Amino acid sequence: MTQIDKKNIYRILDANLNRAREGIRVTEELARFYFDDAKLSSKFKNLRHELTKVAQKSFDYEKLLSFRDSEKDVGADSMGILEKKRVDLVSVIQANLRRSQEATRVLEEFGKLVNPDSAKSFKRIRFRLYTLEQKILGLLEK
């Protein structure tokens, strides 16, 4: 078995924490300003804050920050075809919540290498995102 490079694991964790928070924030803003739904907006906000708390409890924030290397990130300039295009609110919501769901799955897996106890919390957050996705998409059907 090869030695794990914790620096690169922290880079993965940092990038996915940012990705998850960003996606949640976009949908939080839709719930708040577009749908004027204080309750749903609050659920997204609370989940975003919970994600931050779990990360602070599970990982060394100074390491996350010190190992960040945005300038040398080989994927920083890439943008997929679907990422360039948003045709309606459904595509904005789905793109951002799926981004957050995928990121929390990455956190669940790679977090085990730093703090195995974190996996359960990230999984719980991911499943709450699935539920919130249904709720916010349901507002479009009204």
C-alpha positions as CSV (number, residue, x, y, z in Angstrom):
1,M,0.0,0.0,0.0
2,T,1.3,3.4,-0.9
3,Q,1.8,6.3,1.6
4,I,-1.0,8.8,1.6
5,D,0.0,12.4,0.8
6,K,-2.0,14.3,3.4
7,K,-1.3,17.6,1.7
8,N,-3.1,16.5,-1.4
9,I,-5.9,15.0,0.7
10,Y,-6.3,18.4,2.4
11,R,-6.4,20.0,-1.0
12,I,-9.3,17.7,-2.1
13,L,-11.1,18.4,1.2
14,D,-10.7,22.2,0.9
15,A,-11.8,22.3,-2.7
16,N,-14.9,20.2,-2.0
17,L,-15.8,22.2,1.1
18,N,-15.8,25.3,-1.0
19,R,-17.7,23.7,-3.8
20,A,-20.4,22.4,-1.4
21,R,-20.8,25.7,0.4
22,E,-21.0,27.6,-2.9
23,G,-23.7,25.4,-4.4
24,I,-25.8,25.6,-1.2
25,R,-25.4,29.4,-1.2
26,V,-26.7,29.7,-4.7
27,T,-29.9,27.8,-3.8
28,E,-30.2,29.6,-0.5
29,E,-30.3,32.9,-2.4
30,L,-33.0,31.6,-4.8
31,A,-35.1,30.5,-1.9
32,R,-34.6,33.9,-0.2
33,F,-34.8,36.4,-3.0
34,Y,-36.6,34.7,-5.8
35,F,-39.2,32.6,-4.0
36,D,-39.3,34.8,-0.8
37,D,-39.4,31.6,1.2
38,A,-37.8,32.4,4.6
39,K,-38.3,28.9,6.0
40,L,-36.6,27.2,3.0
41,S,-33.9,29.8,2.8
42,S,-33.2,29.3,6.5
43,K,-32.9,25.5,6.0
44,F,-30.2,26.1,3.3
45,K,-28.4,28.6,5.5
46,N,-28.5,26.3,8.5
47,L,-27.2,23.4,6.4
48,R,-24.4,25.6,5.0
49,H,-23.4,26.5,8.6
50,E,-23.6,22.9,9.7
51,L,-21.3,21.9,6.9
52,T,-18.8,24.5,8.1
53,K,-19.1,23.3,11.7
54,V,-18.5,19.7,10.8
55,A,-15.5,20.7,8.8
56,Q,-14.1,22.8,11.6
57,K,-14.6,20.0,14.0
58,S,-13.2,17.3,11.7
59,F,-10.2,19.0,9.9
60,D,-7.4,21.4,10.7
61,Y,-8.5,24.6,9.0
62,E,-5.0,26.0,9.0
63,K,-3.9,22.9,7.0
64,L,-6.8,23.3,4.6
65,L,-5.9,26.9,3.9
66,S,-2.1,26.4,3.8
67,F,-2.3,23.5,1.3
68,R,-4.6,25.4,-1.0
69,D,-2.9,26.3,-4.3
70,S,-5.6,27.9,-6.5
71,E,-3.0,29.3,-8.9
72,K,-1.6,25.9,-9.7
73,D,-4.9,24.0,-9.8
74,V,-4.8,22.1,-13.0
75,G,-8.6,22.2,-13.3
76,A,-9.2,25.8,-12.3
77,D,-9.6,27.1,-15.9
78,S,-11.7,24.2,-17.2
79,M,-15.4,24.6,-17.7
80,G,-17.7,21.8,-19.0
81,I,-20.2,22.3,-21.7
82,L,-23.1,22.1,-19.2
83,E,-21.4,24.5,-16.8
84,K,-21.4,27.3,-19.4
85,K,-25.2,27.0,-20.0
86,R,-28.2,27.6,-17.8
87,V,-31.5,27.7,-19.5
88,D,-33.9,28.1,-16.6
89,L,-34.2,28.0,-12.8
90,V,-34.4,24.2,-12.8
91,S,-31.0,24.0,-14.4
92,V,-29.5,26.5,-11.9
93,I,-31.0,24.6,-8.9
94,Q,-30.0,21.2,-10.2
95,A,-26.5,22.2,-11.2
96,N,-25.8,23.8,-7.8
97,L,-27.4,21.2,-5.6
98,R,-25.8,18.3,-7.5
99,R,-22.5,20.1,-7.2
100,S,-23.0,20.2,-3.4
101,Q,-24.2,16.6,-3.2
102,E,-21.2,15.4,-5.2
103,A,-18.9,17.5,-3.0
104,T,-20.3,16.1,0.2
105,R,-19.8,12.6,-1.1
106,V,-16.2,13.4,-1.8
107,L,-15.9,14.9,1.7
108,E,-17.4,11.7,3.1
109,E,-14.9,9.5,1.3
110,F,-11.7,11.5,1.7
111,G,-12.6,12.8,5.1
112,K,-12.3,9.2,6.3
113,L,-8.5,9.4,5.6
114,V,-8.1,12.4,8.0
115,N,-11.0,11.9,10.5
116,P,-13.1,8.7,10.0
117,D,-15.8,10.1,12.3
118,S,-16.6,12.9,9.9
119,A,-18.1,10.5,7.2
120,K,-21.4,10.1,9.0
121,S,-21.9,13.8,9.3
122,F,-21.1,14.5,5.6
123,K,-23.5,11.7,4.6
124,R,-26.3,13.2,6.7
125,I,-25.7,16.6,5.1
126,R,-25.8,15.0,1.6
127,F,-29.1,13.3,2.3
128,R,-30.6,16.6,3.6
129,L,-29.5,18.2,0.3
130,Y,-31.5,15.5,-1.6
131,T,-34.6,16.5,0.5
132,L,-34.1,20.2,0.0
133,E,-33.7,19.7,-3.7
134,Q,-37.2,18.2,-3.8
135,K,-38.6,21.1,-1.8
136,I,-37.1,23.9,-3.9
137,L,-38.0,22.3,-7.2
138,G,-41.5,21.8,-5.8
139,L,-41.8,25.6,-5.6
140,L,-41.4,25.8,-9.3
141,E,-44.5,23.6,-9.8
142,K,-46.7,26.1,-8.0
